[in-house]
Amino acid sequence: MSRTISEISSIASTYKSLHVIYSPTLDCIYSASLLLRVLRDVEAEVQLAPFYSAQKPISSTAILGIGVMQRAGLSGSRFFLMDDFIGKDPKSFQSYSLHLLKTVKSTRIVPKPIEILAISSMLSLSRWSLYDERLLEAHKSTLAEAVSSELWEYTATLRLFGYPKRSLALALERTVDPFIPGVSFDSEGCRRIVEMVGDKLDDKGREKLIGELDRILSTYLKSVPPLHGEKIVAKNVDGFDDPYEMVYALYTYMDLKGPDPLLYLCLDNSMLDIAIGKYVSTFKTFKDLVDEIIKGQNVRRVIVKGVRLGMIDISSEKSIPPLYTIHKILRAIGIADELSIYVHGSEYLLPLQFIEPRWPFDKELNIERNYTVFSSLQDVGDVVH
């Protein structure tokens, strides 16, 4: 039976409470945050938690799942899927964010930063580079319906973060998809390239730039990702430079703080500035680590209980880097497998995004920020999907 988003408010009011349980992906967290904004005026207790920490309610209540699968029925409680209220097929890989935004905008005004942030949420669904044209093609009609055309355009340009809004030097330095060893977050490397090709690029200068960057990447990669092609460019939104960079900024912030702070994405615009600031300062610290992994191809393949994992040793690091973000960087250029696990001394660290999102979750996890700690590889095989 077809439902509407307004029914969620009615259900919450009827039960006097609503438990929202979400998968810790950017697409699901944005959707949970936008829903929280919608439910601000509802006279009901609204609780939100990721699937791995959400407790079974002790009394009758309504439970809404976003990107999670229900294990079994709950006595006295009703379990709903967000998919049913936004017209999304639960079996599809479509973005929750775009579907929910489209539905919410039919009855409410959504601020520009929140609206365009849905594009980043959609892009985060990519299984490799964010410039995956098949992902965009699958969402083209929904994207056009959900996000106002005045806020974005799809155009051919350099695939550098913030370009052409930013100077070439800054765009080069801030780009991590693709991550370019000796250039990404390396101001000296960027200065050398800009001196070589010039900051204002004509056709000849652009060809020279792409040739130099391809030369660097091809030293370490069998297949070099195209550095010039079509991409989404944000426009008319103050303080929002690049939807691709924002994906990495938000995942970096989640790696550092866990998913809970990002529930304020659609309630507090300052979250975006905070996330960008953390992204920049963090990768100035860990860019050498990523350089070393790429140059040394330091990813060892293992199979645990039938699941293929890429294992990365970070034992030499004094502090834990943003694990899922580094996985996304390495995955974008084809070095990482679909799942990555990190070795730190005698411990195995697994980003929480790799745990099968079933609820109620029946495993006890040793969780730190946005990863869980295991003492053996065999334990890892019991939770990955």
C-alpha positions as CSV (number, residue, x, y, z in Angstrom):
1,M,0.0,0.0,0.0
2,S,1.3,3.4,-0.9
3,R,2.2,5.7,2.0
4,T,3.2,9.4,2.3
5,I,5.9,11.1,4.4
6,S,3.2,12.8,6.5
7,E,2.1,9.4,7.7
8,I,5.4,9.1,9.6
9,S,4.4,12.1,11.7
10,S,0.9,10.6,12.3
11,I,2.5,7.3,13.4
12,A,4.9,9.0,15.8
13,S,2.0,11.0,17.3
14,T,-0.1,7.8,17.7
15,Y,2.6,5.9,19.5
16,K,3.9,9.0,21.3
17,S,7.4,7.9,20.3
18,L,9.4,6.9,17.2
19,H,12.7,5.0,17.1
20,V,14.6,5.7,13.9
21,I,17.3,3.1,13.2
22,Y,19.7,3.8,10.4
23,S,22.7,2.4,8.6
24,P,25.9,4.4,9.1
25,T,26.2,5.5,5.5
26,L,26.1,9.2,4.5
27,D,23.0,8.6,2.4
28,C,21.1,7.1,5.4
29,I,22.4,9.6,7.9
30,Y,21.4,12.6,5.7
31,S,18.0,11.0,5.4
32,A,17.7,10.5,9.1
33,S,18.7,14.1,9.7
34,L,16.2,15.5,7.2
35,L,13.5,13.4,8.8
36,L,14.5,14.8,12.2
37,R,14.0,18.3,10.8
38,V,10.6,17.3,9.5
39,L,9.5,15.8,12.9
40,R,10.7,18.8,15.0
41,D,7.1,19.9,15.7
42,V,5.6,16.5,16.3
43,E,4.6,15.9,19.9
44,A,6.3,12.6,20.3
45,E,9.7,11.3,21.6
46,V,12.0,10.7,18.6
47,Q,15.1,8.7,19.1
48,L,17.7,8.0,16.5
49,A,20.5,5.4,16.6
50,P,22.7,3.4,14.2
51,F,21.6,-0.3,13.9
52,Y,24.5,-1.7,15.9
53,S,23.7,0.4,19.0
54,A,19.9,0.7,18.8
55,Q,18.3,-1.2,21.7
56,K,15.0,-3.0,21.6
57,P,12.3,-0.8,22.9
58,I,10.9,-1.8,26.3
59,S,7.4,-0.7,25.5
60,S,5.1,-0.5,22.5
61,T,6.4,2.0,19.9
62,A,6.9,2.6,16.2
63,I,10.3,1.8,14.7
64,L,11.5,3.2,11.4
65,G,14.4,1.6,9.5
66,I,16.6,3.5,7.1
67,G,18.9,1.2,5.2
68,V,18.5,-1.6,7.7
69,M,17.0,-5.1,7.5
70,Q,14.8,-6.4,10.3
71,R,15.7,-9.8,11.8
72,A,12.4,-10.6,13.5
73,G,9.2,-9.2,14.7
74,L,9.0,-7.2,18.0
75,S,6.1,-7.9,20.3
76,G,3.9,-4.8,20.8
77,S,5.9,-2.7,18.3
78,R,5.5,-1.8,14.7
79,F,8.5,-1.9,12.3
80,F,8.4,0.3,9.1
81,L,10.8,0.9,6.3
82,M,11.6,4.4,5.1
83,D,11.3,3.0,1.5
84,D,7.5,2.6,1.8
85,F,7.0,6.3,2.6
86,I,9.2,7.8,-0.2
87,G,8.3,5.6,-3.1
88,K,11.7,3.8,-3.2
89,D,12.0,0.1,-4.1
90,P,13.6,-1.6,-1.0
91,K,15.5,-3.9,-3.5
92,S,17.0,-1.0,-5.5
93,F,20.3,0.8,-4.9
94,Q,18.7,4.1,-5.2
95,S,19.5,7.0,-2.9
96,Y,17.2,7.5,0.1
97,S,18.3,11.2,0.2
98,L,17.0,12.2,-3.2
99,H,13.7,10.3,-2.8
100,L,13.1,11.8,0.7
101,L,14.1,15.3,-0.4
102,K,11.8,15.2,-3.3
103,T,8.9,14.1,-1.1
104,V,9.7,16.7,1.6
105,K,10.0,19.6,-0.9
106,S,6.4,18.9,-2.1
107,T,5.1,20.4,1.2
108,R,8.1,22.3,2.8
109,I,10.8,24.8,1.9
110,V,14.2,23.3,2.2
111,P,17.3,25.6,2.5
112,K,19.7,25.5,-0.3
113,P,22.7,24.0,1.6
114,I,20.5,21.1,2.7
115,E,19.1,20.6,-0.7
116,I,22.4,20.4,-2.5
117,L,23.9,18.3,0.2
118,A,21.6,15.5,-1.0
119,I,23.8,15.4,-4.1
120,S,26.8,14.5,-2.0
121,S,24.7,11.9,-0.2
122,M,23.8,10.3,-3.6
123,L,27.4,10.4,-4.8
124,S,28.6,8.6,-1.7
125,L,26.8,5.5,-2.9
126,S,29.5,4.9,-5.5
127,R,31.4,1.7,-5.1
128,W,34.6,3.2,-6.5
129,S,35.3,6.7,-7.7
130,L,32.6,9.3,-7.0
131,Y,32.7,10.2,-10.7
132,D,31.0,6.9,-11.5
133,E,28.9,7.8,-14.5
134,R,26.7,4.7,-14.2
135,L,25.7,5.8,-10.7
136,L,24.7,9.2,-12.0
137,E,22.8,7.8,-14.9
138,A,20.8,5.6,-12.6
139,H,19.8,8.7,-10.5
140,K,19.5,11.2,-13.3
141,S,15.7,11.6,-13.3
142,T,15.4,11.5,-9.5
143,L,18.2,14.0,-9.2
144,A,16.5,16.4,-11.6
145,E,13.2,16.1,-9.7
146,A,14.7,16.5,-6.2
147,V,17.4,19.2,-6.5
148,S,16.6,22.6,-8.0
149,S,18.4,23.1,-11.4
150,E,19.5,26.5,-10.2
151,L,21.8,24.8,-7.7
152,W,23.9,22.6,-9.9
153,E,25.0,21.8,-13.5
154,Y,26.5,18.8,-15.1
155,T,29.5,19.9,-17.2
156,A,32.8,18.8,-18.6
157,T,35.8,20.1,-16.7
158,L,38.8,19.0,-14.7
159,R,37.8,16.6,-12.0
160,L,39.6,18.4,-9.2
161,F,37.8,19.4,-6.0
162,G,36.3,22.9,-6.2
163,Y,37.5,23.5,-9.8
164,P,36.7,25.8,-11.7
165,K,35.6,27.9,-8.7
166,R,38.9,27.5,-6.9
167,S,42.4,28.3,-8.2
168,L,44.2,25.4,-9.8
169,A,46.7,25.2,-6.9
170,L,44.1,24.9,-4.2
171,A,41.9,22.5,-6.3
172,L,45.0,20.3,-6.8
173,E,45.9,20.3,-3.1
174,R,42.4,19.5,-1.8
175,T,41.7,16.7,-4.3
176,V,41.7,13.1,-3.0
177,D,39.6,11.5,-5.7
178,P,41.8,10.7,-7.4
179,F,44.5,10.8,-4.8
180,I,47.7,11.9,-6.5
181,P,50.9,11.0,-4.6
182,G,53.1,14.0,-4.1
183,V,50.3,16.4,-5.1
184,S,47.2,15.8,-2.9
185,F,47.6,17.9,0.3
186,D,51.2,18.6,-0.7
187,S,51.6,22.3,-1.2
188,E,55.1,22.0,-2.6
189,G,54.1,19.4,-5.2
190,C,51.1,21.6,-6.2
191,R,53.3,24.6,-6.6
192,R,55.7,22.7,-8.9
193,I,52.9,21.7,-11.2
194,V,51.3,25.1,-11.3
195,E,54.7,26.6,-12.2
196,M,54.9,24.1,-15.0
197,V,51.5,24.6,-16.6
198,G,50.3,28.0,-15.3
199,D,47.3,28.7,-13.0
200,K,45.0,29.9,-15.8
201,L,44.6,27.0,-18.2
202,D,44.1,27.3,-21.9
203,D,43.7,24.2,-24.0
204,K,47.4,23.6,-24.3
205,G,48.0,24.2,-20.6
206,R,45.1,21.8,-19.6
207,E,46.6,19.1,-21.9
208,K,50.0,19.6,-20.2
209,L,48.5,19.4,-16.8
210,I,46.6,16.2,-17.5
211,G,49.6,14.7,-19.1
212,E,51.7,15.4,-16.0
213,L,49.1,14.1,-13.5
214,D,48.6,11.0,-15.7
215,R,52.3,10.4,-15.6
216,I,52.4,10.5,-11.8
217,L,49.3,8.3,-11.4
218,S,50.4,5.7,-14.1
219,T,53.6,5.1,-12.1
220,Y,51.5,3.4,-9.5
221,L,48.3,2.4,-11.2
222,K,47.5,0.1,-14.1
223,S,44.4,2.1,-15.1
224,V,44.5,5.9,-14.6
225,P,41.1,7.5,-13.8
226,P,40.2,10.2,-16.3
227,L,41.0,13.7,-14.9
228,H,38.9,15.5,-17.4
229,G,35.2,14.7,-17.9
230,E,31.7,15.5,-16.8
231,K,30.9,16.2,-13.2
232,I,28.4,18.0,-11.1
233,V,29.3,21.6,-10.3
234,A,27.5,23.4,-7.4
235,K,26.3,27.0,-8.0
236,N,24.4,29.7,-6.1
237,V,25.0,28.1,-2.7
238,D,27.2,30.2,-0.4
239,G,30.0,28.2,1.3
240,F,29.4,25.0,-0.7
241,D,32.2,24.6,-3.1
242,D,32.1,21.0,-4.3
243,P,29.7,18.1,-3.7
244,Y,32.5,15.5,-4.3
245,E,34.8,17.1,-1.6
246,M,31.9,17.2,0.8
247,V,31.5,13.4,0.6
248,Y,35.1,12.9,1.8
249,A,34.8,15.7,4.4
250,L,31.7,14.2,6.0
251,Y,33.1,10.7,6.0
252,T,36.3,12.1,7.6
253,Y,34.3,13.8,10.3
254,M,32.4,10.6,10.9
255,D,35.6,8.6,11.1
256,L,36.8,11.1,13.8
257,K,33.6,11.6,15.8
258,G,31.3,8.7,14.9
259,P,27.9,9.1,13.1
260,D,25.9,10.8,15.8
261,P,27.1,14.4,15.2
262,L,26.1,14.2,11.5
263,L,22.5,13.9,12.5
264,Y,22.6,17.7,12.8
265,L,23.5,18.1,9.1
266,C,20.0,19.3,8.2
267,L,19.5,21.3,11.5
268,D,22.7,23.3,11.6
269,N,24.5,24.6,8.5
270,S,27.7,25.2,10.5
271,M,28.2,21.4,10.4
272,L,29.4,21.6,6.8
273,D,32.1,24.2,7.7
274,I,33.2,22.1,10.7
275,A,33.5,19.0,8.5
276,I,35.5,20.7,5.8
277,G,37.9,22.1,8.5
278,K,38.4,18.7,10.0
279,Y,38.9,17.1,6.5
280,V,41.7,19.6,5.7
281,S,43.5,19.4,9.0
282,T,43.3,15.6,9.1
283,F,44.7,15.0,5.7
284,K,47.6,17.3,6.3
285,T,48.5,14.8,9.0
286,F,47.8,11.5,7.2
287,K,48.6,12.3,3.5
288,D,52.1,10.7,3.9
289,L,50.4,7.4,5.0
290,V,48.2,7.4,1.9
291,D,51.2,8.2,-0.3
292,E,53.1,5.2,1.2
293,I,50.1,2.8,0.7
294,I,49.7,3.8,-2.9
295,K,53.4,3.8,-3.8
296,G,54.1,0.5,-2.0
297,Q,50.8,-1.1,-3.0
298,N,50.6,-2.1,0.7
299,V,47.2,-4.0,0.6
300,R,47.3,-7.7,1.3
301,R,44.4,-9.8,0.2
302,V,42.9,-12.3,2.7
303,I,39.7,-14.4,2.6
304,V,37.9,-14.8,5.9
305,K,35.0,-17.2,6.1
306,G,34.4,-16.8,2.4
307,V,34.7,-13.0,2.4
308,R,37.5,-11.3,0.5
309,L,39.2,-8.5,2.5
310,G,42.0,-6.0,1.7
311,M,44.3,-5.8,4.7
312,I,46.3,-2.7,5.4
313,D,48.9,-2.4,8.1
314,I,48.9,0.9,10.0
315,S,50.8,-0.3,13.1
316,S,53.4,2.5,12.5
317,E,50.8,5.2,13.1
318,K,50.7,6.7,16.6
319,S,47.0,7.6,16.2
320,I,44.2,6.0,14.2
321,P,43.6,7.7,10.8
322,P,40.2,8.1,9.2
323,L,39.8,4.5,8.2
324,Y,36.7,4.5,6.1
325,T,37.8,7.6,4.2
326,I,41.2,6.1,3.4
327,H,39.4,3.0,2.1
328,K,37.2,5.2,-0.2
329,I,40.3,7.0,-1.5
330,L,42.1,3.7,-2.2
331,R,38.9,2.2,-3.7
332,A,38.5,5.1,-6.0
333,I,41.8,4.4,-7.7
334,G,41.4,0.6,-7.7
335,I,43.9,-0.3,-5.0
336,A,41.5,-1.3,-2.3
337,D,39.0,-4.2,-2.4
338,E,35.3,-3.7,-1.7
339,L,36.0,-4.3,2.0
340,S,39.1,-3.1,3.9
341,I,40.4,-4.1,7.4
342,Y,43.3,-2.5,9.1
343,V,46.0,-4.0,11.3
344,H,47.2,-2.0,14.2
345,G,49.6,-3.9,16.4
346,S,47.7,-7.1,17.5
347,E,44.3,-5.6,16.7
348,Y,42.1,-5.7,13.6
349,L,40.1,-2.5,13.0
350,L,37.0,-2.6,10.8
351,P,35.0,0.5,9.7
352,L,31.4,0.2,10.9
353,Q,30.1,0.7,7.3
354,F,31.2,-2.9,6.5
355,I,29.1,-4.6,9.1
356,E,25.9,-6.1,7.8
357,P,23.1,-3.7,8.8
358,R,20.6,-6.1,10.5
359,W,18.5,-5.1,13.5
360,P,18.2,-6.1,16.3
361,F,21.9,-6.6,16.2
362,D,23.0,-9.6,18.2
363,K,26.7,-9.2,18.4
364,E,28.7,-7.4,21.1
365,L,31.2,-5.0,19.5
366,N,34.2,-3.1,20.9
367,I,33.4,0.2,19.1
368,E,35.8,3.2,18.9
369,R,34.5,6.2,17.1
370,N,33.6,4.8,13.6
371,Y,35.3,1.4,13.7
372,T,35.2,-1.7,15.8
373,V,38.1,-3.6,17.2
374,F,38.7,-7.3,16.9
375,S,41.3,-9.6,18.4
376,S,41.2,-12.1,15.5
377,L,40.3,-12.2,11.8
378,Q,37.9,-15.1,12.4
379,D,35.7,-12.8,14.5
380,V,35.6,-10.3,11.6
381,G,34.1,-12.9,9.3
382,D,31.0,-13.2,11.5
383,V,29.8,-9.6,10.9
384,V,30.9,-8.4,7.5
385,H,28.5,-8.3,4.6
